[in-house]
């Protein structure tokens, strides 16, 4: 099962999160930018789970 790489912060909804950008996720793959994760104390507001660094991937190739 592949990790869903969401491309925008779920809290501020303005931070773009390309696959190679730093982001925070919980075990349910809720996704937040680093500043929002830090502002929330690295705790997911949806499930109460720990927010951790999302792994990065190379940008997706077109075609």
PDB file of N, CA, C and O in Angstrom:
ATOM      1  N   UNK A   1       0.851  -1.179   0.000  1.00  0.00           N
ATOM      2  CA  UNK A   1       0.000   0.000   0.000  1.00  0.00           C
ATOM      3  C   UNK A   1       0.892   1.236   0.000  1.00  0.00           C
ATOM      4  O   UNK A   1       1.761   1.373   0.862  1.00  0.00           O
ATOM      5  N   UNK A   2       0.690   2.115  -0.937  1.00  0.00           N
ATOM      6  CA  UNK A   2       1.518   3.319  -1.072  1.00  0.00           C
ATOM      7  C   UNK A   2       1.013   4.429  -0.155  1.00  0.00           C
ATOM      8  O   UNK A   2      -0.184   4.560   0.101  1.00  0.00           O
ATOM      9  N   UNK A   3       1.942   5.203   0.316  1.00  0.00           N
ATOM     10  CA  UNK A   3       1.623   6.365   1.125  1.00  0.00           C
ATOM     11  C   UNK A   3       0.989   7.435   0.248  1.00  0.00           C
ATOM     12  O   UNK A   3       1.523   7.780  -0.806  1.00  0.00           O
ATOM     13  N   UNK A   4      -0.152   7.959   0.687  1.00  0.00           N
ATOM     14  CA  UNK A   4      -0.788   9.044  -0.069  1.00  0.00           C
ATOM     15  C   UNK A   4      -0.001  10.312   0.174  1.00  0.00           C
ATOM     16  O   UNK A   4       0.166  10.730   1.320  1.00  0.00           O
ATOM     17  N   UNK A   5       0.483  10.928  -0.884  1.00  0.00           N
ATOM     18  CA  UNK A   5       1.299  12.130  -0.769  1.00  0.00           C
ATOM     19  C   UNK A   5       0.429  13.349  -1.051  1.00  0.00           C
ATOM     20  O   UNK A   5       0.404  13.854  -2.173  1.00  0.00           O
ATOM     21  N   UNK A   6      -0.277  13.814  -0.038  1.00  0.00           N
ATOM     22  CA  UNK A   6      -1.138  14.988  -0.202  1.00  0.00           C
ATOM     23  C   UNK A   6      -0.281  16.212  -0.480  1.00  0.00           C
ATOM     24  O   UNK A   6       0.842  16.324   0.012  1.00  0.00           O
ATOM     25  N   UNK A   7      -0.821  17.125  -1.272  1.00  0.00           N
ATOM     26  CA  UNK A   7       0.015  18.226  -1.750  1.00  0.00           C
ATOM     27  C   UNK A   7      -0.293  19.585  -1.134  1.00  0.00           C
ATOM     28  O   UNK A   7       0.212  20.605  -1.604  1.00  0.00           O
ATOM     29  N   UNK A   8      -1.118  19.610  -0.084  1.00  0.00           N
ATOM     30  CA  UNK A   8      -1.409  20.874   0.607  1.00  0.00           C
ATOM     31  C   UNK A   8      -1.651  20.583   2.089  1.00  0.00           C
ATOM     32  O   UNK A   8      -2.156  19.519   2.446  1.00  0.00           O
ATOM     33  N   UNK A   9      -1.289  21.527   2.937  1.00  0.00           N
ATOM     34  CA  UNK A   9      -1.470  21.389   4.383  1.00  0.00           C
ATOM     35  C   UNK A   9      -2.962  21.378   4.713  1.00  0.00           C
ATOM     36  O   UNK A   9      -3.713  22.219   4.221  1.00  0.00           O
ATOM     37  N   UNK A  10      -3.391  20.426   5.545  1.00  0.00           N
ATOM     38  CA  UNK A  10      -4.796  20.318   5.933  1.00  0.00           C
ATOM     39  C   UNK A  10      -5.223  21.395   6.929  1.00  0.00           C
ATOM     40  O   UNK A  10      -6.421  21.621   7.103  1.00  0.00           O
ATOM     41  N   UNK A  11      -4.285  22.058   7.579  1.00  0.00           N
ATOM     42  CA  UNK A  11      -4.641  23.079   8.569  1.00  0.00           C
ATOM     43  C   UNK A  11      -4.720  24.465   7.939  1.00  0.00           C
ATOM     44  O   UNK A  11      -5.767  25.110   7.984  1.00  0.00           O
ATOM     45  N   UNK A  12      -3.624  24.923   7.356  1.00  0.00           N
ATOM     46  CA  UNK A  12      -3.623  26.280   6.801  1.00  0.00           C
ATOM     47  C   UNK A  12      -4.173  26.316   5.373  1.00  0.00           C
ATOM     48  O   UNK A  12      -4.588  27.372   4.895  1.00  0.00           O
ATOM     49  N   UNK A  13      -4.176  25.195   4.712  1.00  0.00           N
ATOM     50  CA  UNK A  13      -4.691  25.036   3.358  1.00  0.00           C
ATOM     51  C   UNK A  13      -4.021  25.944   2.326  1.00  0.00           C
ATOM     52  O   UNK A  13      -4.520  26.097   1.211  1.00  0.00           O
ATOM     53  N   UNK A  14      -2.883  26.548   2.703  1.00  0.00           N
ATOM     54  CA  UNK A  14      -2.163  27.390   1.746  1.00  0.00           C
ATOM     55  C   UNK A  14      -0.762  26.864   1.461  1.00  0.00           C
ATOM     56  O   UNK A  14      -0.216  27.117   0.387  1.00  0.00           O
ATOM     57  N   UNK A  15      -0.177  26.141   2.397  1.00  0.00           N
ATOM     58  CA  UNK A  15       1.180  25.625   2.200  1.00  0.00           C
ATOM     59  C   UNK A  15       1.155  24.490   1.184  1.00  0.00           C
ATOM     60  O   UNK A  15       0.477  23.481   1.380  1.00  0.00           O
ATOM     61  N   UNK A  16       1.895  24.665   0.107  1.00  0.00           N
ATOM     62  CA  UNK A  16       2.029  23.626  -0.917  1.00  0.00           C
ATOM     63  C   UNK A  16       3.064  22.616  -0.433  1.00  0.00           C
ATOM     64  O   UNK A  16       4.119  22.994   0.077  1.00  0.00           O
ATOM     65  N   UNK A  17       2.758  21.330  -0.594  1.00  0.00           N
ATOM     66  CA  UNK A  17       3.639  20.270  -0.111  1.00  0.00           C
ATOM     67  C   UNK A  17       3.973  19.293  -1.231  1.00  0.00           C
ATOM     68  O   UNK A  17       3.434  18.187  -1.269  1.00  0.00           O
ATOM     69  N   UNK A  18       4.863  19.693  -2.148  1.00  0.00           N
ATOM     70  CA  UNK A  18       5.272  18.743  -3.187  1.00  0.00           C
ATOM     71  C   UNK A  18       5.945  17.530  -2.539  1.00  0.00           C
ATOM     72  O   UNK A  18       6.330  17.566  -1.370  1.00  0.00           O
ATOM     73  N   UNK A  19       6.075  16.484  -3.303  1.00  0.00           N
ATOM     74  CA  UNK A  19       6.576  15.220  -2.769  1.00  0.00           C
ATOM     75  C   UNK A  19       7.968  15.313  -2.157  1.00  0.00           C
ATOM     76  O   UNK A  19       8.329  14.493  -1.313  1.00  0.00           O
ATOM     77  N   UNK A  20       8.747  16.297  -2.569  1.00  0.00           N
ATOM     78  CA  UNK A  20      10.103  16.416  -2.036  1.00  0.00           C
ATOM     79  C   UNK A  20      10.199  17.471  -0.928  1.00  0.00           C
ATOM     80  O   UNK A  20      11.302  17.842  -0.526  1.00  0.00           O
ATOM     81  N   UNK A  21       9.049  17.957  -0.430  1.00  0.00           N
ATOM     82  CA  UNK A  21       9.028  18.978   0.625  1.00  0.00           C
ATOM     83  C   UNK A  21       8.888  18.343   2.007  1.00  0.00           C
ATOM     84  O   UNK A  21       8.325  17.258   2.151  1.00  0.00           O
ATOM     85  N   UNK A  22       9.405  19.033   3.011  1.00  0.00           N
ATOM     86  CA  UNK A  22       9.228  18.593   4.392  1.00  0.00           C
ATOM     87  C   UNK A  22       7.764  18.754   4.771  1.00  0.00           C
ATOM     88  O   UNK A  22       7.141  19.764   4.446  1.00  0.00           O
ATOM     89  N   UNK A  23       7.212  17.752   5.463  1.00  0.00           N
ATOM     90  CA  UNK A  23       5.825  17.790   5.919  1.00  0.00           C
ATOM     91  C   UNK A  23       5.702  16.888   7.136  1.00  0.00           C
ATOM     92  O   UNK A  23       6.607  16.107   7.431  1.00  0.00           O
ATOM     93  N   UNK A  24       4.592  16.996   7.834  1.00  0.00           N
ATOM     94  CA  UNK A  24       4.301  16.150   8.995  1.00  0.00           C
ATOM     95  C   UNK A  24       3.050  15.330   8.697  1.00  0.00           C
ATOM     96  O   UNK A  24       2.097  15.841   8.109  1.00  0.00           O
ATOM     97  N   UNK A  25       3.050  14.045   9.104  1.00  0.00           N
ATOM     98  CA  UNK A  25       1.896  13.174   8.932  1.00  0.00           C
ATOM     99  C   UNK A  25       1.647  12.377  10.204  1.00  0.00           C
ATOM    100  O   UNK A  25       2.545  12.188  11.025  1.00  0.00           O
ATOM    101  N   UNK A  26       0.385  11.905  10.353  1.00  0.00           N
ATOM    102  CA  UNK A  26       0.057  10.983  11.442  1.00  0.00           C
ATOM    103  C   UNK A  26      -0.105   9.590  10.830  1.00  0.00           C
ATOM    104  O   UNK A  26       0.107   9.413   9.631  1.00  0.00           O
ATOM    105  N   UNK A  27      -0.472   8.616  11.633  1.00  0.00           N
ATOM    106  CA  UNK A  27      -0.618   7.253  11.129  1.00  0.00           C
ATOM    107  C   UNK A  27      -1.790   7.101  10.168  1.00  0.00           C
ATOM    108  O   UNK A  27      -1.865   6.106   9.447  1.00  0.00           O
ATOM    109  N   UNK A  28      -2.702   8.061  10.142  1.00  0.00           N
ATOM    110  CA  UNK A  28      -3.810   8.046   9.187  1.00  0.00           C
ATOM    111  C   UNK A  28      -3.501   8.876   7.942  1.00  0.00           C
ATOM    112  O   UNK A  28      -4.367   9.055   7.087  1.00  0.00           O
ATOM    113  N   UNK A  29      -2.276   9.380   7.836  1.00  0.00           N
ATOM    114  CA  UNK A  29      -1.788  10.166   6.708  1.00  0.00           C
ATOM    115  C   UNK A  29      -2.394  11.562   6.630  1.00  0.00           C
ATOM    116  O   UNK A  29      -2.379  12.181   5.566  1.00  0.00           O
ATOM    117  N   UNK A  30      -2.932  12.072   7.756  1.00  0.00           N
ATOM    118  CA  UNK A  30      -3.299  13.484   7.803  1.00  0.00           C
ATOM    119  C   UNK A  30      -1.993  14.232   7.582  1.00  0.00           C
ATOM    120  O   UNK A  30      -0.962  13.847   8.134  1.00  0.00           O
ATOM    121  N   UNK A  31      -2.021  15.282   6.794  1.00  0.00           N
ATOM    122  CA  UNK A  31      -0.790  15.926   6.347  1.00  0.00           C
ATOM    123  C   UNK A  31      -0.798  17.416   6.651  1.00  0.00           C
ATOM    124  O   UNK A  31      -1.772  18.118   6.379  1.00  0.00           O
ATOM    125  N   UNK A  32       0.321  17.888   7.228  1.00  0.00           N
ATOM    126  CA  UNK A  32       0.448  19.279   7.628  1.00  0.00           C
ATOM    127  C   UNK A  32       1.833  19.801   7.265  1.00  0.00           C
ATOM    128  O   UNK A  32       2.797  19.039   7.199  1.00  0.00           O
ATOM    129  N   UNK A  33       1.921  21.115   7.029  1.00  0.00           N
ATOM    130  CA  UNK A  33       3.234  21.720   6.811  1.00  0.00           C
ATOM    131  C   UNK A  33       3.981  21.738   8.151  1.00  0.00           C
ATOM    132  O   UNK A  33       3.372  21.589   9.211  1.00  0.00           O
ATOM    133  N   UNK A  34       5.282  21.917   8.092  1.00  0.00           N
ATOM    134  CA  UNK A  34       6.100  21.904   9.309  1.00  0.00           C
ATOM    135  C   UNK A  34       5.671  22.991  10.298  1.00  0.00           C
ATOM    136  O   UNK A  34       5.522  22.686  11.481  1.00  0.00           O
ATOM    137  N   UNK A  35       5.462  24.256   9.871  1.00  0.00           N
ATOM    138  CA  UNK A  35       5.029  25.266  10.845  1.00  0.00           C
ATOM    139  C   UNK A  35       3.707  24.916  11.535  1.00  0.00           C
ATOM    140  O   UNK A  35       3.566  25.145  12.736  1.00  0.00           O
ATOM    141  N   UNK A  36       2.751  24.374  10.806  1.00  0.00           N
ATOM    142  CA  UNK A  36       1.483  23.992  11.435  1.00  0.00           C
ATOM    143  C   UNK A  36       1.689  22.816  12.394  1.00  0.00           C
ATOM    144  O   UNK A  36       1.117  22.796  13.483  1.00  0.00           O
ATOM    145  N   UNK A  37       2.498  21.848  11.993  1.00  0.00           N
ATOM    146  CA  UNK A  37       2.795  20.721  12.879  1.00  0.00           C
ATOM    147  C   UNK A  37       3.409  21.185  14.188  1.00  0.00           C
ATOM    148  O   UNK A  37       3.027  20.723  15.263  1.00  0.00           O
ATOM    149  N   UNK A  38       4.365  22.102  14.091  1.00  0.00           N
ATOM    150  CA  UNK A  38       5.002  22.633  15.293  1.00  0.00           C
ATOM    151  C   UNK A  38       4.000  23.426  16.133  1.00  0.00           C
ATOM    152  O   UNK A  38       4.013  23.325  17.360  1.00  0.00           O
ATOM    153  N   UNK A  39       3.136  24.210  15.493  1.00  0.00           N
ATOM    154  CA  UNK A  39       2.136  25.004  16.214  1.00  0.00           C
ATOM    155  C   UNK A  39       1.146  24.114  16.966  1.00  0.00           C
ATOM    156  O   UNK A  39       0.607  24.512  17.999  1.00  0.00           O
ATOM    157  N   UNK A  40       0.912  22.915  16.446  1.00  0.00           N
ATOM    158  CA  UNK A  40      -0.015  21.975  17.083  1.00  0.00           C
ATOM    159  C   UNK A  40       0.688  21.038  18.057  1.00  0.00           C
ATOM    160  O   UNK A  40       0.082  20.089  18.556  1.00  0.00           O
ATOM    161  N   UNK A  41       1.968  21.301  18.329  1.00  0.00           N
ATOM    162  CA  UNK A  41       2.715  20.459  19.266  1.00  0.00           C
ATOM    163  C   UNK A  41       2.992  19.067  18.735  1.00  0.00           C
ATOM    164  O   UNK A  41       3.157  18.120  19.504  1.00  0.00           O
ATOM    165  N   UNK A  42       3.042  18.943  17.395  1.00  0.00           N
ATOM    166  CA  UNK A  42       3.293  17.655  16.714  1.00  0.00           C
ATOM    167  C   UNK A  42       2.242  16.603  17.090  1.00  0.00           C
ATOM    168  O   UNK A  42       2.550  15.413  17.167  1.00  0.00           O
ATOM    169  N   UNK A  43       0.992  17.049  17.324  1.00  0.00           N
ATOM    170  CA  UNK A  43      -0.130  16.156  17.622  1.00  0.00           C
ATOM    171  C   UNK A  43      -1.220  16.402  16.581  1.00  0.00           C
ATOM    172  O   UNK A  43      -1.604  17.548  16.344  1.00  0.00           O
ATOM    173  N   UNK A  44      -1.719  15.339  15.963  1.00  0.00           N
ATOM    174  CA  UNK A  44      -2.756  15.461  14.945  1.00  0.00           C
ATOM    175  C   UNK A  44      -4.068  15.904  15.592  1.00  0.00           C
ATOM    176  O   UNK A  44      -4.521  15.279  16.551  1.00  0.00           O
ATOM    177  N   UNK A  45      -4.684  16.975  15.081  1.00  0.00           N
ATOM    178  CA  UNK A  45      -5.945  17.429  15.654  1.00  0.00           C
ATOM    179  C   UNK A  45      -7.119  16.513  15.291  1.00  0.00           C
ATOM    180  O   UNK A  45      -8.177  16.588  15.916  1.00  0.00           O
ATOM    181  N   UNK A  46      -6.941  15.665  14.305  1.00  0.00           N
ATOM    182  CA  UNK A  46      -8.021  14.776  13.868  1.00  0.00           C
ATOM    183  C   UNK A  46      -8.118  13.507  14.705  1.00  0.00           C
ATOM    184  O   UNK A  46      -9.217  13.072  15.050  1.00  0.00           O
ATOM    185  N   UNK A  47      -6.969  12.909  15.034  1.00  0.00           N
ATOM    186  CA  UNK A  47      -6.989  11.626  15.745  1.00  0.00           C
ATOM    187  C   UNK A  47      -6.213  11.641  17.059  1.00  0.00           C
ATOM    188  O   UNK A  47      -6.278  10.682  17.827  1.00  0.00           O
ATOM    189  N   UNK A  48      -5.482  12.718  17.320  1.00  0.00           N
ATOM    190  CA  UNK A  48      -4.686  12.783  18.543  1.00  0.00           C
ATOM    191  C   UNK A  48      -3.369  12.051  18.442  1.00  0.00           C
ATOM    192  O   UNK A  48      -2.629  11.965  19.421  1.00  0.00           O
ATOM    193  N   UNK A  49      -3.066  11.519  17.264  1.00  0.00           N
ATOM    194  CA  UNK A  49      -1.829  10.779  17.058  1.00  0.00           C
ATOM    195  C   UNK A  49      -0.627  11.690  16.885  1.00  0.00           C
ATOM    196  O   UNK A  49      -0.759  12.890  16.642  1.00  0.00           O
ATOM    197  N   UNK A  50       0.537  11.097  17.015  1.00  0.00           N
ATOM    198  CA  UNK A  50       1.803  11.810  16.866  1.00  0.00           C
ATOM    199  C   UNK A  50       2.027  12.194  15.405  1.00  0.00           C
ATOM    200  O   UNK A  50       1.805  11.384  14.505  1.00  0.00           O
ATOM    201  N   UNK A  51       2.464  13.424  15.173  1.00  0.00           N
ATOM    202  CA  UNK A  51       2.873  13.852  13.844  1.00  0.00           C
ATOM    203  C   UNK A  51       4.374  13.610  13.706  1.00  0.00           C
ATOM    204  O   UNK A  51       5.158  13.984  14.578  1.00  0.00           O
ATOM    205  N   UNK A  52       4.753  12.988  12.617  1.00  0.00           N
ATOM    206  CA  UNK A  52       6.153  12.679  12.351  1.00  0.00           C
ATOM    207  C   UNK A  52       6.524  13.192  10.965  1.00  0.00           C
ATOM    208  O   UNK A  52       5.653  13.541  10.168  1.00  0.00           O
ATOM    209  N   UNK A  53       7.810  13.234  10.689  1.00  0.00           N
ATOM    210  CA  UNK A  53       8.284  13.685   9.377  1.00  0.00           C
ATOM    211  C   UNK A  53       7.783  12.737   8.290  1.00  0.00           C
ATOM    212  O   UNK A  53       7.931  11.519   8.394  1.00  0.00           O
ATOM    213  N   UNK A  54       7.191  13.313   7.251  1.00  0.00           N
ATOM    214  CA  UNK A  54       6.755  12.513   6.106  1.00  0.00           C
ATOM    215  C   UNK A  54       7.975  12.184   5.258  1.00  0.00           C
ATOM    216  O   UNK A  54       8.803  13.059   5.004  1.00  0.00           O
ATOM    217  N   UNK A  55       8.097  10.933   4.818  1.00  0.00           N
ATOM    218  CA  UNK A  55       9.209  10.629   3.910  1.00  0.00           C
ATOM    219  C   UNK A  55       9.051  11.414   2.613  1.00  0.00           C
ATOM    220  O   UNK A  55       7.932  11.750   2.224  1.00  0.00           O
ATOM    221  N   UNK A  56      10.143  11.703   1.954  1.00  0.00           N
ATOM    222  CA  UNK A  56      10.090  12.443   0.694  1.00  0.00           C
ATOM    223  C   UNK A  56      10.261  11.491  -0.478  1.00  0.00           C
ATOM    224  O   UNK A  56      10.777  10.383  -0.334  1.00  0.00           O
ATOM    225  N   UNK A  57       9.822  11.947  -1.630  1.00  0.00           N
ATOM    226  CA  UNK A  57       9.999  11.218  -2.892  1.00  0.00           C
ATOM    227  C   UNK A  57      10.470  12.204  -3.927  1.00  0.00           C
ATOM    228  O   UNK A  57      10.262  13.411  -3.798  1.00  0.00           O
ATOM    229  N   UNK A  58      11.097  11.693  -4.941  1.00  0.00           N
ATOM    230  CA  UNK A  58      11.462  12.541  -6.076  1.00  0.00           C
ATOM    231  C   UNK A  58      10.174  13.031  -6.726  1.00  0.00           C
ATOM    232  O   UNK A  58       9.169  12.321  -6.700  1.00  0.00           O
ATOM    233  N   UNK A  59      10.179  14.218  -7.304  1.00  0.00           N
ATOM    234  CA  UNK A  59       8.981  14.718  -7.980  1.00  0.00           C
ATOM    235  C   UNK A  59       8.521  13.730  -9.049  1.00  0.00           C
ATOM    236  O   UNK A  59       9.333  13.086  -9.714  1.00  0.00           O
ATOM    237  N   UNK A  60       7.206  13.625  -9.199  1.00  0.00           N
ATOM    238  CA  UNK A  60       6.617  12.725 -10.185  1.00  0.00           C
ATOM    239  C   UNK A  60       6.952  13.191 -11.590  1.00  0.00           C
ATOM    240  O   UNK A  60       6.874  14.382 -11.891  1.00  0.00           O
ATOM    241  N   UNK A  61       7.322  12.259 -12.444  1.00  0.00           N
ATOM    242  CA  UNK A  61       7.664  12.577 -13.828  1.00  0.00           C
ATOM    243  C   UNK A  61       6.406  12.524 -14.697  1.00  0.00           C
ATOM    244  O   UNK A  61       5.613  11.590 -14.582  1.00  0.00           O
ATOM    245  N   UNK A  62       6.225  13.507 -15.553  1.00  0.00           N
ATOM    246  CA  UNK A  62       5.077  13.510 -16.474  1.00  0.00           C
ATOM    247  C   UNK A  62       5.281  12.474 -17.559  1.00  0.00           C
ATOM    248  O   UNK A  62       6.405  12.216 -17.990  1.00  0.00           O
ATOM    249  N   UNK A  63       4.179  11.884 -17.993  1.00  0.00           N
ATOM    250  CA  UNK A  63       4.237  10.962 -19.119  1.00  0.00           C
ATOM    251  C   UNK A  63       4.195   9.586 -18.692  1.00  0.00           C
ATOM    252  O   UNK A  63       4.235   8.680 -19.524  1.00  0.00           O
TER     253      UNK A  63
END
